[in-house]
């Protein structure tokens, strides 16, 4: 009996279909290599078993989705100048956020301004309600009725509290008459300092008050003209 050659177990017999099959497998691997990305990108190796064998192509920009095979699907080339829908939607959202930010900044400024106005209005109303008391305190101080009494300390505390809210007493003897803060009740003949060249306050009948730049009440005074 003639010994027949025994083919190795597990090896495919060589045949006419062997090279074609090998070529088909190599073609599949080459396609995978072309579509691979990662450390190798578009130049990925076509050899099986490599690190990039199962890499998937991920475009950097929507515009790069042109004539690329992804999992067997062909992405048609978009017309030149078209914007990807996601990019357009992102730009619209960004514009909305910018508009909302500008509206918020304007709203915050308006709220801060309204809050300051409401605070000033409230302080002004309190000062206007206290004007008779403040006039009595001023009159008592001018006549010396507060000296040596506990009311002097109370009057000083009241002035200090009003000062913390920006309230300031206006009107003093010898200062130049200013119709913005003075109300002249009397025009009298009086001796003025030699350097006086304009109408001057010679007596404060009722002091005025202002808060910041706003005059709550002008000072009521007597004035005289220089000789």
C-alpha positions in Angstrom: 0.0 0.0 0.0 1.3 3.3 -1.0 1.4 5.9 1.8 -0.7 9.0 0.9 0.5 12.3 2.2 -1.4 13.5 5.2 -2.4 17.1 5.2 -1.8 19.1 8.5 -4.9 19.4 10.6 -6.4 22.9 10.7 -4.7 24.1 7.5 -6.9 24.9 4.5 -5.9 23.0 1.4 -4.4 25.1 -1.2 -6.7 25.5 -4.1 -7.8 27.9 -6.8 -10.1 29.6 -4.3 -7.4 30.2 -1.7 -5.8 33.4 -3.2 -9.2 34.9 -4.0 -10.4 34.3 -0.4 -7.2 35.7 0.9 -7.6 38.7 -1.3 -11.2 39.3 -0.2 -10.1 39.3 3.5 -7.3 41.6 2.7 -9.7 44.0 1.0 -12.0 44.0 4.0 -9.1 44.8 6.2 -7.9 47.5 3.9 -11.4 49.1 4.0 -11.2 49.0 7.8 -7.8 50.6 7.7 -9.0 53.4 5.4 -11.9 54.1 7.7 -9.8 53.9 10.9 -8.9 56.9 13.0 -7.1 57.4 16.3 -3.4 57.5 16.6 -3.1 56.6 12.9 -6.1 58.6 11.5 -6.6 58.2 7.8 -3.2 56.4 7.4 -4.2 53.5 9.7 -2.6 50.1 8.9 -4.5 47.7 6.8 -3.0 44.7 8.5 -5.4 42.7 10.8 -4.6 42.4 14.5 -3.2 46.0 14.7 -4.1 48.5 17.3 -6.4 50.3 14.9 -8.2 47.3 13.6 -11.5 48.4 15.1 -11.1 52.2 15.0 -14.1 54.2 13.7 -13.8 57.3 11.7 -15.0 60.4 13.5 -14.9 63.6 11.5 -13.5 66.8 13.1 -16.0 69.0 11.4 -19.4 68.5 9.7 -17.8 69.5 6.4 -15.5 66.5 6.5 -18.4 64.1 6.1 -17.9 63.9 2.3 -17.5 60.7 0.4 -16.5 58.7 3.5 -17.8 55.2 4.3 -19.1 54.8 7.8 -20.3 51.4 8.8 -21.3 50.7 5.2 -23.2 53.9 4.7 -22.1 56.5 2.2 -22.6 60.1 3.2 -23.5 62.2 0.2 -21.5 65.3 -0.4 -23.2 68.5 0.9 -23.5 71.5 -1.4 -20.7 74.0 -1.0 -21.5 76.7 1.4 -24.2 74.8 3.3 -24.0 74.8 7.1 -24.5 71.6 9.2 -27.9 71.8 11.0 -26.3 71.1 14.4 -23.8 74.0 13.8 -26.6 76.3 12.8 -28.7 75.3 15.8 -25.7 75.8 18.1 -25.2 79.3 16.7 -28.8 80.1 17.3 -28.6 79.0 20.9 -25.5 81.0 21.4 -27.2 84.1 20.0 -30.1 83.5 22.4 -27.8 83.2 25.3 -26.1 86.4 24.4 -29.4 88.2 24.1 -30.5 86.8 27.5 -27.3 87.9 29.1 -27.7 91.4 27.8 -31.3 91.5 29.0 -30.2 90.3 32.4 -27.5 92.9 32.7 -30.0 95.7 31.8 -32.5 94.2 34.2 -30.0 94.1 37.1 -29.0 97.7 36.4 -32.6 98.8 36.4 -33.3 96.9 39.6 -30.3 98.5 41.3 -31.3 101.9 40.2 -34.9 101.4 41.3 -33.7 100.1 44.7 -31.5 103.2 45.3 -34.4 105.5 44.3 -36.8 103.7 46.6 -34.3 103.9 49.4 -33.8 107.7 48.8 -37.5 108.2 48.6 -38.1 106.5 51.9 -35.3 108.5 53.7 -36.7 111.7 52.2 -40.2 110.9 53.5 -38.8 110.3 57.0 -36.8 113.6 56.9 -39.8 115.5 55.7 -41.8 114.1 58.6 -39.1 115.1 61.1 -38.7 118.6 59.8 -40.8 120.2 62.6 -38.7 118.4 65.2 -35.5 119.4 63.6 -36.6 123.0 63.4 -37.4 122.9 67.2 -34.0 121.4 67.9 -32.3 124.1 65.8 -34.2 126.9 67.5 -33.4 125.5 71.0 -29.7 125.2 70.1 -29.7 128.9 68.8 -31.2 130.1 72.0 -28.8 128.1 74.2 -31.6 126.0 75.7 -29.8 122.7 75.0 -26.6 123.6 76.8 -26.0 121.6 79.9 -29.1 119.4 79.4 -29.6 115.7 78.4 -31.4 116.9 75.3 -28.1 118.2 73.8 -26.8 114.6 73.6 -30.1 113.5 72.1 -30.0 116.2 69.4 -26.4 115.3 68.5 -27.4 111.6 68.2 -30.3 112.6 65.9 -27.9 114.6 63.7 -25.5 111.6 63.6 -28.2 109.2 62.5 -29.4 111.5 59.7 -25.8 111.9 58.6 -25.4 108.2 58.1 -28.2 108.3 55.6 -26.6 111.2 53.7 -28.8 113.9 55.2 -27.0 117.2 55.6 -28.1 120.5 57.1 -27.6 123.5 54.7 -27.7 127.2 55.3 -25.1 129.2 57.3 -24.5 132.9 58.0 -21.9 134.5 55.8 -22.1 132.2 52.8 -22.9 133.4 49.3 -26.6 133.3 48.5 -27.5 130.4 46.2 -31.1 130.2 45.0 -30.7 126.5 44.5 -30.3 125.9 48.2 -31.5 129.2 49.8 -34.9 130.8 50.0 -34.6 134.5 50.7 -37.5 135.6 53.1 -36.1 139.1 53.8 -33.8 141.5 52.1 -32.1 143.7 54.7 -29.4 146.4 55.0 -26.5 144.9 56.9 -22.7 145.3 57.0 -20.9 142.7 55.1 -17.2 141.7 55.0 -15.1 143.9 52.8 -14.3 141.1 50.4 -18.1 140.4 49.8 -19.0 141.1 46.2 -22.4 139.2 45.9 -25.6 138.9 47.9 -24.7 137.2 51.2 -26.7 135.4 53.9 -26.8 137.4 57.1 -29.3 135.3 59.1 -30.6 131.7 58.9 -34.3 131.8 59.9 -34.9 128.1 59.2 -32.1 125.7 58.2 -32.5 123.6 55.1 -31.7 119.9 54.5 -30.4 118.0 51.5 -29.7 114.4 50.8 -26.9 113.9 48.4 -27.6 116.3 45.6 -31.3 116.5 46.3 -32.6 119.4 48.3 -35.3 118.2 50.7 -36.0 121.8 51.8 -34.1 125.0 51.0 -32.7 127.1 53.8 -34.9 130.1 54.6 -32.6 133.1 55.2 -32.2 136.9 55.3 -29.8 138.3 52.8 -28.0 141.6 52.2 -26.3 143.2 49.2 -22.7 144.6 49.4 -22.4 148.4 49.6 
